[in-house]
């Protein structure tokens, strides 16, 4: 059986955010896949990253950690994401 790397799911997610980037409702700055962001404590690998401005001069950032599981996401993965958001 072929191992599920999750990369096709990550790329699909990037395509969705790229479509958001390509529209004209917000000033888009970047949409990236598989990047590293420096937090206060450490560097974090991020699956999809979107940075934009809604016209108010305040840049917003969205990070997505893709999980392609056959079952519910384990609580520890959700708590890990919260820790990453808090650090960044």
SULUR-V140219 format. One record per residue. NEAR is the number of other C-alpha atoms within 12 Angstrom. Layout:
# SULUR-V140219
near: [NEAR & NEAR]
This chain:
# SULUR-V140219
near: [3 & 5 & 9 & 13 & 13 & 19 & 19 & 17 & 21 & 27 & 24 & 19 & 28 & 30 & 20 & 21 & 29 & 23 & 18 & 22 & 24 & 18 & 13 & 14 & 13 & 22 & 22 & 28 & 24 & 26 & 30 & 29 & 30 & 23 & 21 & 18 & 24 & 16 & 16 & 13 & 13 & 15 & 15 & 26 & 23 & 29 & 30 & 33 & 34 & 33 & 24 & 28 & 20 & 17 & 14 & 10 & 11 & 14 & 17 & 19 & 23 & 26 & 33 & 32 & 30 & 27 & 24 & 20 & 14 & 9 & 8 & 11 & 16 & 14 & 11 & 11 & 16 & 17 & 13 & 16 & 24 & 16 & 17 & 25 & 25 & 16 & 16 & 21]
